[in-house]
Amino acid sequence: MLMKKLWIICFMTLVGLHLAAQDIVYSTLKDLLAHKGDTVAALKIEKRTKNQISLSGGADYKISADDNKALCKYLKGRCYAVQSDTSLYVNCKKLRYKRLRFGGWYAPAMWLDGNVFFSAVPLGSVAGGSSVTMDVTLGGSVGDAIAASGLVSKRVYYEIDATTGKVDFVGKDRMCALLESYPEWKEEYLKENSESAKTTGKYLQLLKELDK
């Protein structure tokens, strides 16, 4: 009887590990919004170093599949987003901000207010006009521009509109609109006087907790 119980426990543990080692990939924004993805074996999610980003640009995470070249190729180019447990990542290669490219690889993201929010390097007018970066505007090679401008460690939030797929910067105006129903949080946010991902992300997370 004891052996039978131990066998059942071991079996359930293995099943749990198997289920935990499953990730979901989405080919389009439409699929992501409809939660219609394909389940794949556990993917390899790596945080990219500052040196890697300064050399080649791109987002913060590299997602790949060991010993599966076809899946790696799909993840690098055609995949729109990856859900791994409770973490969501969007493929920056598929995204543009005012025709500017974010580069390759994946940015951490979250659902909120029916849209997708993600953090990435400041681009264009965001890089040149926001309080989170030096006074520069990216141009030419993304990697060279990032390295030259000191933007390697700078991050801001962007929002993907669920209806149009358009990417917009999440600045002070957008955050004030999101926090309109929470005057205390709005006041605290304005006092911080920052549009950095650290500050913006803190209040987005507070709002996200309310959705649970």
Secondary structure as UniProt FT lines:
FT   HELIX           2..20
FT   STRAND          22..26
FT   HELIX           29..33
FT   TURN            34..35
FT   STRAND          38..41
FT   STRAND          44..47
FT   HELIX           50..56
FT   STRAND          61..64
FT   TURN            66..67
FT   HELIX           69..77
FT   STRAND          81..84
FT   TURN            85..86
FT   STRAND          87..91
FT   HELIX           92..94
FT   STRAND          96..97
FT   TURN            98..99
FT   STRAND          100..101
FT   STRAND          106..112
FT   TURN            113..114
FT   STRAND          115..120
FT   HELIX           124..129
FT   TURN            131..132
FT   HELIX           142..149
FT   TURN            152..153
FT   STRAND          156..160
FT   TURN            162..164
FT   STRAND          167..169
FT   HELIX           172..178
FT   TURN            179..181
FT   HELIX           183..192
FT   HELIX           197..211
//
